[in-house]
Amino acid sequence: METIIQQICINMVEKVLKTLKESKNLSLDIITPEIREESNNTCLSIVEEYIKYVNLEMRNQKKDRKSKGLVIKEKDIGRKVITCLGELEYSRDIYFNKVENIYVKPIDSIFGIEPYERICKNVKADLVDKAIDNSYEKSKNLVGVPNISRQSVRNAILKSNLDADKSMVVAEKKLLKELHIYADEDHVHLQKPNKIKGRACQIVPLVTITEGTENVSKSRRRTINPYHIVDSRFDTSSLWKKVDEYIFGNYEVDEIKKIYIHADGARRFLAN
C-alpha cells in the first residue's frame, strides 16, 4: 500500500513539473489552477487507495470478524461521495452482523460517511455559507464542486436548517453588541420538475443570522457563526418568528445595540 501511494506522489510531481516546463504562459492565473487540480486528484487517489487497504485488512481478519459476528455478504460494492477534493469513488464490503441481526458497512462508519450521504458535511457547510451571497450555480463553483446539481445546493441549505432546529437554543446566552441578518430571498429558488405558475414558482425565503464577519485571508472573509432559517411554506410571519426566537434564545437581547439587516443589496439597521 505504501509503495503504491509513493508511486502516486511521484507521478504527481512528474505531471506538475511537465505542466511548468511545457506551459507557454507561466502566469500564476494559468498554472496554479492546473497544479491545484492535479494535487486534488492525487490526494483523492491516495484516500481511495487507503480505503481499499483498510477494507482488505478487515476482510482478511477472519478470526476477528467472526468473533464479532460479522459475515461478508457482498464484496467491493461501489460508492461515490463529493469531498472538498472532488468526487471520491471507492469500494467496500457489506457484512451481516449476526449479533444485532442487521447489515453493516464498517468502512462507511470508519470514514464517517453516513447512509445515503452524497456530499461531505464540510462541503455542505461551505455551500450553505456561499449561498448567503451567491446563486446556487456560483456557490458550487466557489466551493469547487461544479459537478453537483443546483438542487443539491438547495437540499444542503434545507438540511442545515433542519439540523440547526434540533439545537436552536444554547445553554448560555452570548453577549454581543451587534448582529447581522441577511434576507436575500432571490438566492434560494424552489426548484421542482414541471413547474407551473403559482406557488411552485415562488421564491423560498432564506434568512441567515450571523455575528459579523472575520478575515480568512487578505482577500477573503467569512461570516461568524451563521445560522440559516429556510421557510419552504412561504409563511413570512412564521419565518421571522423563528428569527425572533433564535435571537432571544441565544443572545442577551438587552446587550445588543444594533441589528443590521442586509436585503436586496440595501443595508439598513435597527438600533435598540
Stockholm file with secondary structure:
# STOCKHOLM 1.0

chainA/1-272         METIIQQICINMVEKVLKTLKESKNLSLDIITPEIREESNNTCLSIVEEYIKYVNLEMRNQKKDRKSKGLVIKEKDIGRKVITCLGELEYSRDIYFNKVENIYVKPIDSIFGIEPYERICKNVKADLVDKAIDNSYEKSKNLVGVPNISRQSVRNAILKSNLDADKSMVVAEKKLLKELHIYADEDHVHLQKPNKIKGRACQIVPLVTITEGTENVSKSRRRTINPYHIVDSRFDTSSLWKKVDEYIFGNYEVDEIKKIYIHADGARRFLAN
#=GR chainA/1-272 SS CHHHHHHHHHHHHHHHHHHHHHCSCCCHHHHHHHHHHHHHHHHHHHHHHHHHHHHHHHHHCHHHHHHTTEEEEEEEEEEEEEETTEEEEEEEEEEEETTTTEEECHHHHHTTCCTTCCBCHHHHHHHHHHTTTSCHHHHHHHHTCTTSCHHHHHHHHHHHHHHHHTTCSCSSCBCCSEEEEECCGGGCBCCCTTCCSSGGGSBCCEEEEESCEEEEETTEEEESSCEEEECTTCCHHHHHHHHHHHHHHHBCGGGCCEEEEEETTEEEEEEC
#=GC SS_cons         CHHHHHHHHHHHHHHHHHHHHHCSCCCHHHHHHHHHHHHHHHHHHHHHHHHHHHHHHHHHCHHHHHHTTEEEEEEEEEEEEEETTEEEEEEEEEEEETTTTEEECHHHHHTTCCTTCCBCHHHHHHHHHHTTTSCHHHHHHHHTCTTSCHHHHHHHHHHHHHHHHTTCSCSSCBCCSEEEEECCGGGCBCCCTTCCSSGGGSBCCEEEEESCEEEEETTEEEESSCEEEECTTCCHHHHHHHHHHHHHHHBCGGGCCEEEEEETTEEEEEEC
//
